[in-house]
C-alpha cells in the first residue's frame, strides 16, 4: 500500500492542470515496482511515518520524483499500513515524458482524494506552463484549481501548435 500512495501522489501531480493534463495509464503503472533511493531512511512506528531524506529519488515506470525529503504518513493501526498522506518537501521535481512539475512542497491526501502543490508550483509540458500560488487536483472529479494571492495572479502560457505537426486541425 505504501508504493500505491507514493505512486498516486506522483501520477496525480501530472493531472494538476486541466490545460496540460493527459491520461498516462495509471492502472498499468500501479502494477510496476517502485524504487526509492535516498541518503537516509527513518521510520517511526509510534508516529506511523517513514521519512526518506537527502537527494530522494522515487521511480515507478516512466515517472520520477525528486525531493530533499519524502514523508509517508500511515493511517491508524487497524488499516494495516494504509497510506494516509504523502508529503514531498524541498526542491520537488516530477518528470514524466515531456511533463515537468516543480514546487517547494506537495501533499497527496488520500482520504480527501486530492493533491496540493504549493511553494511556487509550476507545471510545464513542452513550452506550455501553468503557475499559481497553489495548484490543487481533485482525483474523484478530475478537477483542478489554480489559485493566486493578492500579490500575484494565475499564469497560463499555451503555445499554438505549428501547422503540419497536428494536421492543422482546430480543436
C-alpha positions, 0 to 999 in steps of 0.5 A: 500500500505504501508504493500505491500512495507514493505512486498516486501522489506522483501520477496525480501531480501530472493531472494538476492542470486541466490545460496540460493534463493527459491520461498516462495509464495509471492502472498499468503503472500501479502494477510496476515496482517502485524504487526509492533511493535516498541518503537516509531512511527513518521510520517511526512506528509510534508516529506511523511515518517513514521519512526518506531524506537527502537527494530522494529519488522515487521511480515507478515506470516512466515517472520520477520524483525528486525531493530533499525529503519524502514523508509517508504518513500511515493511517491508524493501526487497524488499516494495516499500513494504509497510506494516509498522506504523502508529503514531498518537501524541498526542491520537488521535481516530477518528470514524466515524458515531456511533463515537468512539475516543480514546487517547494512542497506537495501533499497527496491526501488520500482520504480527501482524494486530492493533491496540493502543490504549493511553494511556487508550483509550476507545471510545464509540458513542452513550452506550455506552463501553468503557475499559481500560488497553489495548484490543487487536483481533485482525483474523484472529479478530475478537477483542478484549481489554480489559485493566486494571492493578492500579490500575484495572479494565475499564469497560463502560457499555451503555445499554438501548435505549428501547422503540419505537426497536428494536421492543422486541425482546430480543436 
